Each structure stands twice: as C-alpha cells, then as structure tokens.
C-alpha cells in the first residue's frame, strides 16, 4: 500500500476531448444523471482551462489528462490526473465551481510541474498559484474584470473580515473595518 493513496472504481462513462496536444479523458459515474447530461459542458471547461494555462505559462508535457468525479468534498490535482469532488462536475456556471475546476487544472503546473522543496510546509505556494491561475482563467472566460474582482472579494477578502468588529490590543480596542455586504 502507498501512504495516502486513493482508489476509486465503479461504473463510469468515458468522454474524450483534446486541448492543444493533450488528450483529455473525462470519467463520470454512469448512475449520476446530471453528470451524464452535462459531460460536454465539463469537458469544455477543462479543455478551455488547459488551453488558457498552456498559453499563460508553458505547454504541459503530458499526453493524457484524466479527469474523474469522486464522492469526496474536495478536488485534487495530480500529474495527469484530476479528481473533481462533489460539485466539480456541477453544470451551473457558478463562480465557485468554475474556479474549482480551473484551480485543479492549474495544479498540473503549480504543484506538479513546479513543486515546492519542502512539502507540506510550503504547500500554500502551489495552492496560491493555482488559485491565482484559476482567477486568471475566470477573467479570460468571462472577459469581465469587475465580475472577477467581485468574486475575489467574496472568496478571499470577506472571509478575512468575518470575525469580530473590534480588535483588542494591550492598550485599547480598535474598530476593524469591514466590507459592506452587497
């Protein structure tokens, strides 16, 4: 057994696509009607993210990228393999799902192609670059910088201000500035 390995098996369908010179194989649970119904949408999202990142960074040196749905709540990106957790194969054009898929594709570069020396202490670097890349894809996909800034505010800035309205120091209480809820 390999430490921290995972094995998924079941009755999956296989869809195929191409992004530049990379063959993409999408495996989805045959019993999940929504996954089956929107396989083309998910394939388009994955292949488009690959194309954008191939141009932003440098072309990947892999022949096949396999993408599969899983029963977990999170996604993972390994060299040549993406595991899309619950929602990753969702079909609604929801910013969280769009960013999740692009983030996992970006791990082909950040975390696989470019690795940190000290894992897991420096894992935050590959996560940060994958998240940055996902936002760049989001911006390219929608062509709307205001929409991208709005999503960044919701996803990154608001959680930082969700705590107390004051911060206490040894000398005094200081009001904390919060973002207004839209």
C-alpha positions as CSV (number, residue, x, y, z in Angstrom):
1,X,0.0,0.0,0.0
2,X,1.0,3.6,-0.7
3,X,0.7,6.1,2.1
4,X,-2.3,8.5,1.4
5,X,-3.3,6.8,-1.8
6,X,-6.9,6.6,-3.0
7,X,-8.6,4.1,-5.3
8,X,-12.0,4.8,-7.0
9,X,-13.7,2.2,-9.1
10,X,-17.2,1.8,-10.4
11,X,-19.3,2.1,-13.4
12,X,-18.1,5.1,-15.3
13,X,-18.7,6.5,-18.7
14,X,-15.8,8.0,-20.7
15,X,-15.9,11.2,-22.7
16,X,-12.9,12.3,-24.8
17,X,-11.6,15.7,-25.9
18,X,-8.4,17.4,-26.9
19,X,-6.8,20.6,-25.7
20,X,-3.9,21.6,-27.9
21,X,-1.9,18.3,-28.0
22,X,-3.3,16.9,-24.7
23,X,-5.9,14.2,-24.9
24,X,-8.5,14.7,-22.1
25,X,-10.5,11.7,-20.8
26,X,-13.5,12.5,-18.6
27,X,-14.8,9.7,-16.4
28,X,-18.2,10.2,-14.8
29,X,-20.5,8.0,-12.7
30,X,-22.9,6.3,-15.1
31,X,-25.6,6.4,-12.4
32,X,-25.4,10.2,-12.0
33,X,-27.9,11.6,-14.4
34,X,-26.7,15.2,-14.0
35,X,-23.0,14.3,-14.7
36,X,-24.0,12.4,-17.8
37,X,-26.3,15.1,-19.0
38,X,-23.6,17.8,-18.9
39,X,-20.5,15.9,-19.8
40,X,-19.9,18.2,-22.7
41,X,-20.0,21.3,-20.5
42,X,-17.4,19.9,-18.1
43,X,-15.2,18.7,-20.9
44,X,-15.3,22.2,-22.5
45,X,-14.4,23.8,-19.2
46,X,-11.5,21.5,-18.6
47,X,-10.1,21.8,-22.2
48,X,-10.5,25.6,-22.2
49,X,-8.7,25.9,-18.9
50,X,-5.8,23.8,-20.3
51,X,-5.6,26.0,-23.4
52,X,-5.5,29.2,-21.4
53,X,-2.9,27.9,-19.0
54,X,-0.8,26.5,-21.9
55,X,-0.6,30.0,-23.2
56,X,-0.2,31.8,-19.9
57,X,2.6,29.6,-18.6
58,X,4.1,27.0,-20.9
59,X,2.6,24.0,-22.7
60,X,2.4,20.9,-20.5
61,X,4.5,17.9,-21.4
62,X,1.8,15.3,-20.9
63,X,-0.1,13.2,-23.5
64,X,-3.2,12.5,-21.5
65,X,-5.1,14.3,-18.7
66,X,-7.6,12.0,-17.0
67,X,-10.4,13.7,-15.1
68,X,-12.9,11.9,-12.8
69,X,-15.7,12.7,-10.4
70,X,-15.3,11.5,-6.9
71,X,-17.5,11.2,-3.8
72,X,-15.3,13.5,-1.8
73,X,-16.0,17.1,-0.9
74,X,-12.8,18.5,-2.5
75,X,-10.8,18.2,-5.7
76,X,-7.2,17.1,-6.1
77,X,-4.8,17.6,-9.0
78,X,-2.0,15.1,-9.6
79,X,0.3,14.8,-12.6
80,X,-2.0,13.8,-15.5
81,X,-5.0,13.2,-13.2
82,X,-7.7,15.5,-11.7
83,X,-10.2,14.3,-9.1
84,X,-13.2,16.5,-9.0
85,X,-15.1,16.2,-5.8
86,X,-18.8,16.8,-5.2
87,X,-19.8,19.8,-7.3
88,X,-16.7,19.8,-9.5
89,X,-18.8,18.2,-12.2
90,X,-21.7,20.6,-11.5
91,X,-23.1,22.2,-14.5
92,X,-24.3,25.5,-13.3
93,X,-22.0,28.3,-14.2
94,X,-21.3,29.2,-10.6
95,X,-18.2,31.0,-9.7
96,X,-17.2,28.5,-7.1
97,X,-17.5,25.6,-9.5
98,X,-15.7,27.4,-12.3
99,X,-12.9,28.3,-10.0
100,X,-12.7,24.9,-8.5
101,X,-12.2,23.2,-11.9
102,X,-9.7,25.8,-13.1
103,X,-7.8,25.5,-9.8
104,X,-7.4,21.8,-10.1
105,X,-6.3,22.1,-13.8
106,X,-3.8,24.7,-12.7
107,X,-2.2,22.1,-10.3
108,X,-0.8,20.5,-13.5
109,X,1.6,23.4,-13.4
110,X,1.6,24.5,-9.7
111,X,2.2,21.5,-7.6
112,X,3.2,19.0,-10.3
113,X,5.3,20.8,-12.9
114,X,6.6,23.3,-10.4
115,X,7.0,21.7,-7.0
116,X,8.0,23.1,-3.6
117,X,11.1,21.7,-2.0
118,X,9.5,21.3,1.5
119,X,6.2,19.6,1.4
120,X,3.8,20.1,3.2
121,X,5.2,23.3,4.8
122,X,5.3,25.2,1.5
123,X,2.1,23.7,0.1
124,X,0.5,27.1,0.4
125,X,2.7,28.2,-2.6
126,X,1.2,25.8,-5.0
127,X,-2.3,26.4,-3.7
128,X,-1.8,30.2,-4.0
129,X,-0.5,30.0,-7.6
130,X,-3.3,27.5,-8.5
131,X,-5.9,29.9,-7.1
132,X,-4.3,32.9,-8.9
133,X,-4.3,30.9,-12.2
134,X,-7.9,30.0,-11.6
135,X,-8.8,33.7,-11.3
136,X,-6.9,34.5,-14.5
137,X,-8.9,31.8,-16.2
138,X,-12.1,33.2,-14.8
139,X,-11.2,36.6,-16.1
140,X,-10.4,35.2,-19.5
141,X,-13.5,33.1,-19.6
142,X,-16.0,35.9,-18.8
143,X,-14.0,38.9,-20.1
144,X,-15.3,41.0,-17.2
145,X,-12.7,42.4,-14.8
146,X,-15.5,43.7,-12.5
147,X,-17.0,40.3,-12.1
148,X,-13.6,38.8,-11.4
149,X,-13.0,41.5,-8.7
150,X,-16.4,40.8,-7.2
151,X,-15.6,37.1,-6.9
152,X,-12.2,37.7,-5.5
153,X,-13.8,40.0,-2.8
154,X,-16.4,37.3,-1.9
155,X,-13.9,34.4,-2.0
156,X,-10.8,36.0,-0.4
157,X,-11.5,39.3,1.3
158,X,-14.8,38.9,3.0
159,X,-13.8,35.7,4.9
160,X,-10.9,37.7,6.4
161,X,-13.3,40.2,7.9
162,X,-16.0,37.8,9.1
163,X,-14.8,37.8,12.7
164,X,-15.1,40.4,15.4
165,X,-15.8,44.1,14.7
166,X,-13.1,45.1,17.1
167,X,-9.5,44.0,17.7
168,X,-8.1,44.3,21.2
169,X,-4.5,45.3,21.9
170,X,-2.9,45.8,25.3
171,X,-3.6,49.5,25.0
172,X,-7.1,49.7,23.6
173,X,-9.9,48.3,21.5
174,X,-9.6,49.2,17.8
175,X,-12.5,49.0,15.4
176,X,-11.9,46.8,12.4
177,X,-13.0,48.0,9.0
178,X,-15.4,45.5,7.3
179,X,-16.5,45.3,3.8
180,X,-20.1,46.2,3.3
181,X,-22.3,43.3,2.3
182,X,-23.7,43.8,-1.2
